Amino acid sequence: MSVSACSLPYVIHILESIAACLTDGSYNRMVVLMQLAFNADQVFAALADATRRDVVLRALNGSEGVAELAGHYPMSFAAVQKHVAVLERAGLITKERTGRRKVVRTNIEALRMARGLLDQYEAMWRGRIDRMTDLIASSKEARP
């Protein structure tokens, strides 16, 4: 089962909550869900790179543009632009034109949804470990 399929009910719940905050309640759920789709594979692939994770952290305050971000890394401006594009396609950051600058901002909701998915997996694995621990303990007690 893919990561995206496993988390679909949770993602739909989050998206509906966001949509409810953004609208007056009379909206087409399918249109909102298509516009706000969360692709876990794309998000985690984007976060797999250390430079992109750093860009997400630096963009939390939303004060730097792409050119300023490029100054923090030992790579070309074009390379940083490509990292920013990957993050933008994944929905983790947004670029907003302010005059001649494109200011980069982190999308907090996308990070929350990724965290929620990780929390679900943590709970699932902790439950499995607890059941295995109980099984081992009961099998030791059953031995003569």
N, C-alpha and C positions, 0 to 999 in steps of 0.2 A: 504494500500500500504506500502511495507516495505521501510526502509531507503535506502537500496541498490538500489532498483528499481527506487526510486524517483530521485536519483542523477546520474543515469547511463550516460546521455548525457554529463554532466559536467565532470564526471570521465573519459570518453572516450576522451574528449577534452584535459584534463590534460595529460593523458597517451600518446596521440599522440604528444603533445608538447614535452614531455620528450623524446619520441622515436626519434623525429625529431632532437633533439639536440645531441642524442647519435649516430645517424647513418648518412649516406650520402644521405638518401632519398629513396634508393631502398631497401625496406624491406617488409616483410609480416606483415601487421597490426594485423592480428589475433594472430600470434605468439607473437608479442610484447605485445599485450593486455593480453594474457594469462600469460605471464611472470611477468607483472607489475600490476596484478589485485589488486584492492583496495576493501577490504571487510569492509564496514563501521560498520557493526555489531561487527565484531571482534575487530576493532580499538577502538570503544567506550566501549566495554566490558573490554578491557585491561586498558583503561584510567579510568574506574570506581573505581579502587582501588587507595587509596592515596599513598601507597608505590610504586606502579608502576608509578604513575605520578611523584613522586620524583626521581625515577630511570631515567626517561626520561629527567628530568631537569638536573640531575647530569651528564648524558651522553652527554649533549650538547657540552661540551669542548672535549670530546673524549680522556681523558687522564687516566681514571680509568679502571681497569680490574674488573672482577666479584668479585675477592677476596677483592679488595679495597672497592668496593661498599658494600659488605656484612658487613664491619666494621662500616657502618653508621646506621645500623638498629639493634634493639633488637630482632633479630631472628637468626636462624641457617643459615649457609652458604647454605645448601640445599634449605631452604625456599627462600632465595634471588635468587638462581639459577632458581627456579621454576618461580618466578616473571619475571626474565629476559627471560626465555623461552616463557612465554605468550606474552611478548612484542615483542619478535623476530618473533613469529608466526604471530602476527598482522602486522608485517612490520614496527613497530615503532622504532626499534633499530636493529643494526647489531653488530655482534661480529667478530673481526678480530684478528687472532693470530699474536702476535708480540713476537717472542722468545718463552718463556714459558707462557706468559700472554695472556689472551683473552681480548682485549680492547673492551669496549662497547661504541658504538657511536649512537647518535640519528639520525634517518632518517628524515631529515627536510622536504622532499617532502611529506612524509606520513602525517606529522603534518599540512602542508599547505593544503593538500587535505581534511583533517578532518575539518580544519578551514573554507575552502570553502563551505563545506556542511553545517556547522553551519550558515555561512553567508546567504546561500540560505534559510534556515529555518527562520532565523531572518527576512529577507526581506518578505517572505511569510506571517509571522504572523503580521508584522508591516502593511502590506497591508490590511490584514483582519481587524485589529483593526481600521485602518483609515476608511475603508468602513463601519464598525459598527458605528463609531463616526459620520460619515456623515449621516447615516440612522437615528440615534437617533436625530441628530440636525434637519434633514428635517421633521421628524415626530412631533417634538415639534413646528416647524414653521407652520405645517399644522393644528394643533389644534386651535379651536376658542377661 
